[in-house]
Amino acid sequence: MTQVWIRLILAIFDITSYLSNTLSNDYFMNINPRYILVVLLLLTAWVFPIHAQQINWTEDGNGYYRLENNEVVRYDLPSNEKTIIVSQADVTPDGGSPLSIREFYLSDDKSKVLIYTNTHKVWRLDTEGDYWVLDLASKKLQQIGAEMPESSLRFAKLSPDATMAAYVSEYNIYIEDLATGKVTPVTRDGHRRMIYGTFDWAYEEEFACRDGFQWSPDSKRIAFWKIDASTIRDFYMINNTDSIYSQIIPVEYPKVGQSPSGAYIGVYELTDQKTTWLDIPGEPTEHYIPRIGWNTDKDLFVQQLNRKQNHSILFKCDVSKNKVESFYEEKDDAWIDVMSVWDNVYGLTFHHAFQWINKNKEFVWTSEQDGWKHLYRISDSGKSTLITRGDYDVMNLLCVDEKNNLVYFHASPSNATRKYLYKTRLDGKGEAEQVTPMGLDGTHSYTISPSGKYAYHRFQNSYTKPVSEFVTLPDHKPLDDSTSIAAKIDDARVEKTVEFFKVTTADGVEMDGFMVKPENFDSTKKYPVLFYVYTEPWGAEVKDAYGIAGNGMYQGSLAKDGYIYMALDNRGTPAPKGREWRKSIYRKIGRINISDQAAAAREILKWPFVDPDRIAVWGWSGGGSATLNLLFQYPEIYKTGIAVAAVANQLTYDNIYQERYMGLPQENMEDFIQGSPITHAKNLEGNLLYIHGTGDDNVHFANAEMLVNELVKHNKQFQYMAYPNRSHGMGEGEGTFMHVSTMFTNFLKEHCPGGGR
């Protein structure tokens, strides 16, 4: 259901379409699919419209590190002078080949480099692999966890004093002395259902919780999660293709309405090798612990969410005394977000906990308590001070510059489709000021150095490819005029084909939309419309960013073939329009989002160049659910639909996501029933293509079979494709993308032909 992954999939599809149309068929079809995937992922990092490139800043903020040609280099600013920190020779084991560096991490004292290599995917990301430590002075290169199974280490971290490393392997945590190589287990009884230092499927997917342990600042303790999934039932996926006998693939997966895995926080003392389990109030299987963070050597701060995720409590824990005190809490009539969809929550090193200020006596926190997402200073005694003020949303926090009493953040008060850099006073006594210069409308993304002195600035809009520069702050001056955005912008411009518009429904709801009209558009003719939808709280579609209106699922060009392609953001999508906009969808997924889309479509049908008999809609994941609901609930509007990996029955999805936005089915079952496409399947009148992978661990294939049964029951004819062992993104298997896109294209052309009439 995660929209950032759908955006990634579509970006890959866009590039694939370009390659397939540019290269000869024989050439393209003979490329090794693994090579294609690598190239696509690299290219996608360039066109991906959501997150700026991550910069690994130096601690003083006067430079940055990056990986170039499998070497770690440092660039010092403002000169941008390059120094090689780790060479190819440095990462070549005796008698071996150079390690392929996936990620690197410098110790706090910069004496050692931790190298992550030989990785493979766990669910969504490459979070398992091998780790090596390079001593920069002696050039000693040693593998840690060498006795563990190959590529089994997760989230290895050097201790703050750089004498030890800790890591997870096969659900247990270990500490390794770098001088002696001695390995000490922190936990011993870990297994698939008793998880230490990492998380189960639902925590990872819905809270972006992967790395589950932290060193204390003095290197004497490790705080870690224990996830007890012993009460969680397995969902069984069936592999029918890799052997002549079927194989069962179990996934511990808590469905909506089921209690979550028990979450516990332990603190391991290195001196006596004992673990203290913090005495956090409440039943562990009736709440969540999504975030923790050290404040001092002995004080750990913990966030707890109740089962419905509408009550957040912060605890201060004196781990030496096991003294746990709540000091700040917040409630919401709907839900409380613990992470922002504007943050890179799917980065390997994502951290979103406590931003400490004022000598660790306060931290910066986000809240929607006044109706907008704003920044607050929270003291360790619970005192709250508003930092940002006004009727606008803070998209995400970028930098706290205590020295200059400034805080930087992304926002766009006047246009929800764009993003800019803003600043205000950290003491809360100022007004927000736009730092991004006027004149470049669109999406500006920044990563700011810890000192607040420099920023990496990336700009794009619907007709400008991403361009970047380094700037100084707060004056926003480029470091080098010759490599500035101003110097690159002309070459980055492309033909402007995307039109942004607003539509107001009969109920007075104003929605943002984008549209691409057919080539050689003739306003006296009527054209078919293909709507792209997602509509749920995890994704907004209408953004002024490059490639936003691409559709890689279609072979060829929708514009050339005479289609109007558009999308609309309804109430409930995470646009920066305030709490009321975003949370109006609470307990109404499948209803308010669907009625908003249909009401907007009714207004669009009044446009003289829109053909009401040729209206199509498509979407993936939550967008697939919306496609089904639109086709079933409003058959008089939507005549053709293509749904991929859809949740047909809301009772099949995971508890964290579904209960956050819909409540508990034990209390409001009718909301789940009325919001589920399967309830309305009997109303199908138009043309439906339904696609799902049988190996989907996210939106289970059971959704497809339940929906098929319901459609068959009512003698509703439709086209259906099940892809064996394909996951939620259906990236597995030779020829899969070509097959999916061919089916998509042929179905659309057959049932909703293009061209003006």
N, C-alpha and C positions, 0 to 999 in steps of 0.2 A: 504493500500500500504506500510505500515511501516515495514521495513525488520526486525527490532529488535523483533517485535512480531511474525513474521514468524519463526525466530530462536527459540523463546520461545515455540511456538507450536510444532516445530519439536523435541525440547529437551524433552518436555512432552511425545510426541509420542514414542520417543526412550525408555523412562523409562517404559511406558505402555507396549510396546512390550516385554521388559525384564520380567516384572511382569507376563504378560499373558503366556509367554513361560516357566516361572519358576514354577508358581503355577498351581495347577490343575484347569481345566476349571470350575468345580463346585464351587471351592473356590473363584476364581476370579470373576465369574459372580454374586456371591451373596454379594460381598462387596458393601456397600452403595456408590454410585458414589460421594457423597459429601466428604466422607472420602478419596476416591481415589484422588480427586482433591487437597485436602489439602496436602496429602503426596507428590503428584507429584510436587506441587509448591515448597515445601521445598527441595525436591531432586533436582529440576531444578536449585535452587540457588547454588547448589554444582557443577553441571556439566555445567552450562551456560557459554559459552566461550567468552562472549564479555566484561563484566565489572567485575572488582575486587569487592570483598565484601566492602561495605561502612563502614568506621570506623568513629565513632563519637568521635573526638579528644577533649581532654580538651583544654581550651583556651590557656594555656601556652605551649601546645604541649608535655607535659611530662607524658601523660597518655591518656586513652580513656575510654569512656562509652559504655556499651552494655546491651542488654536485655537478661537475663538468667532466665529461669523458672518463667517468669512473674515478675521478679524483675529487677530494674535498678542497675547495679553495675559499679564501677570504678576500673580500673586496672592502677596502677602507674608503670611507667617505670624508670629504667631498671629492677626493681625487679619483676614486674608483680604481685605485691601484690594486693589482691582483697579486696574491701570495698563495702558493700551493701549500696547504697544510698536510694533506695526505696524498701521496703519489701512488701511482700504480704499483711501483716496487714495494711500497710500504704495506700494501694489502695483498702481497703474494706470499702465501705460506711456503715453507721450505719444500722444494720439489713439486710444487703445484702451480696452478694457474691463478691469476689475480681473482680475488673475490669480486663478485658482481654486487656493488653496493646498492641496496634498495633504499635504506635510510641510514642516517648517521646522527650521533648525539655526542656532544662534547661534555666532559665532566665539568663540574662547577669551577674547578681551578684550572681548567683547560690543559691539563697534563695528559689526559687520555681521551681516546675517541672510541665510542661503542659503535660497531658496524653491524647492520642487520642485512642478512643475505639469504639466498636459497629459500625463498619464501613461497608459501602457497595460501590459498584462500580458505578462510573459515566463515561460512555463511556469506558475508558480503565483501570482506576485505582480506588482504594478505596479512593476517595477524599471527601466523606461525612460520617459523624459519630457524635459521642458525644465527648465533651472535658471536662476534669476535671483539677483542679489546686490543687496541694499539696504544702502546706507551709512546708518546711523541718524543720523549727525550732519548730513551734507549732503543726505540724502534722495535721493541719486542711485540710480536703479534701472537696472541693466544686465543684459542677458542674456549668459550665458557660453555658449560653444560655438555662437554664433549662426550660424556658417558650416557647422555640421554638419547632417545631415538632421534634419528636425523629429522631436521626441520620440525621439531616438536616444541621449541621454546617460544614463549609469548611474553611480550612487554618487558623485556630485560631492561634494568635500570642500574646505573652506577650509583653507589652511595654518595651522599654529598661530600664525604672526605676522600672519595675516589679509591678507597682500599678494597671495596667489595662490590659484587654485583648480585642482584636478586632477579629471579625470573620464575615464570610458571611453566611447568611441563606436565602434560597429562593430568590437569586439574589439581596439582599440588604446587606449593611455593617452595623455592630453594634459595639459599644464600651461598655464594661462593667467594672464598677468600682469594683475591687476585695474586697475592704473593705466594701462597702455599698450594692453591688449587683445591683446598679442602671444601667439600660441599656439605652444607648442613640443611636438612629438611625443616622447613617451618611447619608444614602440615604433612600428614602421612596417609590419611584415609580418603583422599580425593578420588572421585570417579565421576561418571557421566551425570549422576544425580546428586553428587555432593561436590560442589564446585568451589575451589578456593582461588582467589586472585583474579578471577575472570567471571563471566556471567552466562546465564542460560539464554535461550533464543529470544525470549520476549524482552528481557532487559536490554540486550544488545540492539534489537531492532527498534524499540520504541523510546529508550532513554539514551541511546548511543553509548551505553556502558559496555566497555570492552576491557580496558586496563583497570584491574581491580585491586591494586595495592599501591602504597606510597611510603617512601622513606621519611622518617622524621628529620628535621633540619640538622640534628646532631649525629645522625647515622647510627643511633643506638636502638631505634625501634622501627618496626614496619607495621603500618595499619593496613588491614585488608578486609575484603568482603568474603563472607561464606554464603553461598546460595544453596539452600537445601531444596532440591527439586524432587525429593523422594515421593511427595504426594501428587506430583503433576503427572497426569496420564500421558502416555505416548500417543502421538498420531503416527499411523503407519503409512509410509509411501511404499509403493510396489515397483520394483525394477524387473520388468519382464523381458528385457532385451540383451542383457550382458551375459546371460547364461541360459541353458535350456530349462533350468528350474528358476522360478521366480525368487527374488531376494526381497526381504522385508527391510526397510530402512526406517528405524524408529526416530522420532523427534519429540523430545519432551516439550509440549506445547500447551500452555494453559488457555483454554477457550474462554470467551467472554462468559461471565457468570461463575467461573471457577476461581477459588482463592489463589493468589499468586504464590510463587516460591517463597519460602521463608528467607529473609535477609538478616544477616548478623554482621557486626563489625568486631573484628578481633585485633588486638595489638600485641605483637610479638616483641619480647624484650631479648635483645641479643646477649646481654650479660648473663642472665640465668636460663635462657632458652625456654621461657615459659610464655604462654599466651593468656591474655586477659580478655574475656568477652565483655564488651561494654554493656552496661545495664540500661539499655535504651527502652523506654516505656512502650507498652503496647504489644499486641500479639503479632509476631513476625510474619505470619501468613495473612495478615489483614492490613498491612501497610507496605510501602516501598521506601528504600533508602537510595535515592538516585545520585547523591553527591556527598563527598567528604573532603576535608582539607585541613592540613596542619596549620596552626597559627604560631605556636611556639614549640619548643622541644617536647613539651608534655601536654599541650592543649590541642585537641582535635575537634573540629567543628563538623557537625553532621546534619544533613537535611533529611527530614522524614515527610513523606506524603501519605495521606490516608488512602484507603482502597479506591475511593471515588476521585482522588487527585484534586480535590477542591479545598484541602486544608493542609497547609505547609507549616511545619514546625522546625525551627533551628535549635540545635542543642550544642552547648559547650561542654566538652568532656575532658575532665582532668584525668588522663589515663593512668597516672601514677597512683591515684586514689580510687579509680573507677567511680568518679563522681560526675553524674550527668545532670545538667540543668538546662531546661528550655529557657530561651531568652527572647525569642522573636517568633511570632506566628502570623499567618495570613490566611484568610478565607475568601472564597469566591463562589458565587451562586452557580457557576458553570464548572470551570476547571482552572488550574494554575499551571502555566507553562514553566518547565524547568530548563528548557533550552529554546533557542530561537531558530526558526527555519531559515533565518538570514545568516546564521553561523555555519561554518564548515563542520557540521556534526558528523560527517562521514570521513574525516581525515584520520589517519592512523594515530596521530598524537593529539586528538581533540581533548581539550580540557575546558571545563566550564564549571568553576566552583566559586572560590572566594578571591576577589581582587582586593588585597589588603592595602590600607593606607594609614596615615597618622600613626606611624610606628607600631603597626599591627593592632591598633585599638579600634579600628573601624574597617569596614569593607564596602565596596560598591555593589549594589544589588539592583535587580530590575523588578518592577511590579506594575500591574495595571489597576491598582486600587483606586485611582482617581479617574478611571475611564480611558486612560491612554497608557501606553507602555513607556514608563519613565525610569530614570536612574535615581537611586537613593543612596545616601550614606547610612549604614547601619552600624551602631556601636556594639561592642561585645556585651553591653548591658541592655540592648534592645532599642535604644533611642533611634528614631528614624528621621532623616532630614532629606527633603526633596532637593535634587540637584537640577534636573531639567524641568522646565515649566512650560505649559502651553498646550493647545489643542493639536498635538502632533504625536507621532510614535517615534521613539528611539528604536531603530531597526536592530542595531547591535553596538555594543561597547567596543571601542578600538584601542584606546590608550588613556591612561591616567597620568598626567604630567603634574605631579605634586609640587615640584619646584616652582612652576609657573602658575599654579592654582588653576589648571585647565583640565578638561576632560573632552576627548574627541569621540565622535560617534557618527554612524550613518543615519540619515533621515531624509525625508522628502515631504515636507508639510503640505505643499500645494498640488502635488501630482503623484498618485500612488503607483504609477508605472515606472518611476525613476528613483534614483538614489544618489545622494550627495554627501560630502563631508561637512559636518557641523562641529562647532566647539561651544563650550560654555564654561563658566567658572565652577570649579570643583566645590567651592563652599556654598553653592546654591543661590548666590546673590546676583546672578547675571541672567541675561537672556541669550537664547541660542543664536549663534551667528553662522551663516554659511561661509565655509572656508573655500570650497570649490569655486573657482572663478566663474563668473557668469559667461554665457555664450556657448557652452557646450552642453546642450540638453541631452539627457540620457542617463546611463548607469555608470556611476563612478565608484570604484572599489579601492580601498586603501588598506595597507598594512603599515603600521607605524612603529618606529623604533622605540625601545623602552624609555629612552630619554625624551621622546616627543620632539626630537630635533629633525628627524628625517622621515619620509614616507615613500613607500612604493605605491604609485598611483596608476590605476588602469582605467581606461575609458572605452566605452562602446555605446552604440545605439543601433537602432534597427537598420541603418544604412552605413554604419561605420564598423569595420572590423576592430577587434580589440587592439588598442595601442597603449603603451605604457611609458613611464618615466619615473625618475627619482626627483623628489622635490624637498625643499626645506620647509619647516613649519615654525611659526604659524603663518608666514608670509606667502606660502605656496609658490615658491620660485623654483623653476627647474634647475637641477645641478649643472646640466649641460644643454645649452640651447640647441646644439646640433642633433641631440638625441631626444629632444623633448617631444611631447605630444603635438605641439604646434608644428614641429618640423615634419612629423609623420602623417598628419591628419589627411592631407590631400591624397596620398597614396592609399590610405585606408578606406576612403569613401567608395561606396558602390551605388548602383542605381537604387533610388528610393522607391520601394514597392509596397511597403507596409503602411497602412493607414490606421491611426488610432482614433477611436471614437467613443462617445458615451451614449448610452441608451437608457431612457427612463421608462420603467414599466407602468402599467395602469395603477399599481399600488404605490407609486412614487419612489421605487427603489432605483437609484442611479447606478449603473454598472459600466465598468471600463471594458473596452473590447479592442481587438485588432482585426484587420481585414486585409487580405491580398486579393485584388481583383484580377480577372482574366487579362491576358495580353490582348491588345487591340480591343479593349473594352468599349462596348457600344451601349450607351445609357438607354437606348430605345428598345433594347432586347432584354429578355429575361434569362437569368443564369441560375444554375444549381448552386446550392450552398452546402459545403461540408464543414460542420462544426467540430472542433476539437475540444474535449471536455476533460476536466479532472474534478473540480467542484468541492472537494473535501478540505478539512482544516490543515492538511499538510502540504498544500500546493496552490499557489497563484500562478496563472498562466500569462497574464497580460503585462508584460514588462518591456520597456524600451531598451532591448538588448539585441545584439547581433545574432541572427539565426533563430530568433524567437518564433518566427512564423514558418519555419521549415517543416516539412513532413517527409521524412525519409522512408516511411512505409509505402509511399506511392512511387511506383516506377515511372519515371518521367517527370513532367512538370504539371502540377495542377493548374497553374496559370495558363500555360500553353494549351492545355486540353480543355480550357473553358470553364473552370470551377472558381467560385468564390470560396476562399478558405478563411475561417475566422474562429475566434475564441472569445469567451466572456468570463469575467470573474464575478461570481455571485456572492451574496452574503454567506459568511462562514469561511471563505477563503482567507488566508493569512496576509491580506494586503494591509499596508500601513494606514488604515482608516479608523482606528480606534477599537476599543474593546467591544462595544455594542455591535459593530459590524462583524467582528470575528466570532463572537460567542453567541450570536443569535441562532446559530445552528445547533446549539446544545439540545440533545435528545431529538433532533429533527433531521439527522442525516438521512437522505433518501426522500425527504419531503420539501423542506424549505429551499435547499439547493436546487432541487429539480423544478420546483414551481418557479423559482427565479429565472432559471435558464429558459423555461417554456414561455414565461411572460415576456422576456427579452426577445425571444424568437418571434413571438406574435407581433411585436413592434417592427422587427426587421422584415417580416413578411409584407408589411405595408410599403416597403421601399419598391418603387416601380420596376427596378431591374432584377428583383428576386423572384424566382419561379417557385411558387408554393407547392408545386407537385414534385419538385426535385429537392427535397431537404434531407440531408444525410448527417449522421453524427458518429463519432468514433472516440474511443478512449481506452486506456490501459490501466489495470489495477483499479484504484478508486474511480478512474475515468471510465473503465469498463463497466463498473457498477452504475455510474451515472448514465452511460449509454443505454443500458438495459432499462433503467427506470424511465428514461425519456421516451424510449420506444414503446414501452408498455403502458405508461401513464398518460402519454400524450400522442396517441397514434394518429390523431388528426393533423399533427404538425410534422412529426418525424417519420419519414417513409422508409428510410434505410438506416441500418446501424451495424457497426463493426465493433464488437466488444472483445478485449483481450484480457485474460487473467482476472476476471471480475469476481468480486464478492457477491454472489447471488443471494446468500442467506447470511445476514449479519451475525447470526448466532454461531457461525463457524470461525469467526476471526478471533485474534488473540485478545486477552482480557485488558492489557494495558491500553492499547489503542482504543478499543471499542468502548470500554467503560469510561475512559477519559471524556469522550465526546457524547456518549449515549446514556450514561448511568448504568445501573445494575438491572439486568433483565428480570431478576427476582422482584423488582419494585415497579418497573415500567415496561413489561414485556410487549405491550401493544405498540410502543414506539419502534421496537426492533422489527416487529412484524410488518408494520405499515411502511417502514423505510427500506425493506428488503425487496429487490426485484422479483424474487420468486413468488411473492404474494400477488403480483400484478401480471405475471406471465400469461395468464389466460386472455389478456387484452391485446396480445400481439396481432397486428394487422399487416404490418409492413414486412420488409426484408431484413432478416437477421443473419449475420455471420458471427458465430461464437468460437473463440480460439482459447485454448488453455494447455499448459504443459502438465503432464502427469506427475512430474517430479518437483512441483512447486511447493517449497517448504513454507512459503509466506502465505499466499492465498491458495489453500489446498484444493486439489483437483476434485474433491468431493463437491465443491460448489458447482462445477460443471455437470456432474452426474445428477445432482439434485435438480438443477434447472432443466436438464434434458428430460428427466422424468415428468416434471410439471408441464413442459411444453407438449410432450407426447400425450399426456393425459388429456389435454384439450385439443389434440389433433392440430397443433400449430406447426406448420412446416418451416424449416429453417436450415441453414447450412452450418456444419459443425466440424471442427478440426481439433483433435487431441494429439499433442506432440509428445512421444514417449520420452520420459526421463528429463524433459526440459524443465528448468527452474522458472522462477518468476520473470526473469528477464529473457528467458528462452535463448540464451547465447550459446548453448551447447549443441553439438551435433553438426556434422558436415552438411552444408546446404540449407540449414534451417532458415537463415535470414532471407535467402533468395526465395524459398518456398513461401514463407509468410508474406513477404511483400508482393509476390506474384498473385497470391490468393486475394490479398487486400485490394490490389489494383483491379484485377479482373472482376471482383464482386462489385466494386464501386462503379466501374464502367458499365457493367451489365444492368444494374438496378437503379443507378442514378447517373445516366450518361451526361457528359459534359457538353459545353457549347451554348451559345446564345440562341434564343428562338424568338 
